[in-house]
Amino acid sequence: MAIRYLLALLLTLAVGFQPFPAGAQEPSGPTAEEKAAAQERESLHLTTIGVLSTGFALQSYGYIGALADALSKGIYTPDLVISMLTETTNYLRNVNTHLKKYDHNPLVASGDRKFIASMVEIVDNLMAEAEALAAFAKTKSGDDLKRYEEARKNAWKNIKKTLNIA
């Protein structure tokens, strides 16, 4: 509706076009149908974000674990694991930046905001896990291994809680 009104206004200014007959009232805003359609689109977008976030969290958790296994068995060199984890961490950080745009948005329903906040926490856990594993790959320090194990357990605990996994 707003686009039609803007186009009509531009035509009026450009060529003197009258968008509304004499005495007709200008539209007051979106109709109930337009509002319902907008809400449906928003719901679809948030559902899509939820589905993609869920898969992303599970795959990231598995990927980091697979890199830990490959490192421990000598399949991948520490430098390769560090490089792959650095890319993973950068991607996780980018995802969190975008998720946080929804986190406190008052236009997003509180249940959706709660889910998004949980996903932000999971991604934080996954970043901590990846960073600790990269540190361990570099140092082989027991402290870094302990940090990795703790971060891995926290990530899984939050994934299970958020995704209702038994």
NORRA-V502131 format. One record per run of one state. SS is the DSSP state (A for helix, B for strand, O for the rest). FROM is the first residue (numbers start at 1). LEN is the number of residues. Records with the same first field share a line. If there is no record, write none. Layout:
SS=FROM-LEN + FROM-LEN
This chain:
O=1-1 + 16-16 + 73-5 + 104-6 + 140-2 + 164-3
A=2-14 + 32-41 + 78-26 + 110-30 + 142-22
